[in-house]
């Protein structure tokens, strides 16, 4: 673990150096994240100007859920997002050869390599929104203590599902479509589970459990009787982690270097 932390520290420092070398792009990324946050919150606020409840939740509850998901999204953009796009390029150019040769986990080398420093600047805004709406829904001290763990749990389930989806790039000539599919999946996860009905809701809660990413933790915070959702989320994380190791090893065997 100490070795991996030291390597990740180098990943972060080199990523910051590269990103801050292009100042205009760096500033534009910060502005883009800011507009994304404002437009997302404004859209929910606009809806509640016309209705008092959406499903079982009033305005502050849904905005807390949204803040929870935006915080996960912020962490995802900062730690993982760029690596998915770079993975597609590595496969096409053969750069993955050099990653495979490194004496460490290839999953770590591929998906933890690129750190997006611009997202760090807007983190106080996302965190402040989470704290503000947490106070509005009157969370208890024990619930506040659970939030960091639940954020990590939600982020972990999201990225494991994305890792598995990204392994399909080994069998495709271009990973751009997979990355856009991954982004659409994130859009679905940003809404609570009660928004969806019927077969779609069952699929997105079980076979592709992206609705558990936010709905399970937040429902548990609002009402501890929803603990089966949280237990199901942990089970899905374990099962999908095992599946990831299997499909990743198969993908590496399938990989035919573009540099050869």
Order of alpha helices (4+ residues) and beta strands (2+ residues): alpha-alpha-beta-beta-alpha-alpha-alpha-alpha-alpha-alpha-alpha-alpha-alpha-alpha-alpha
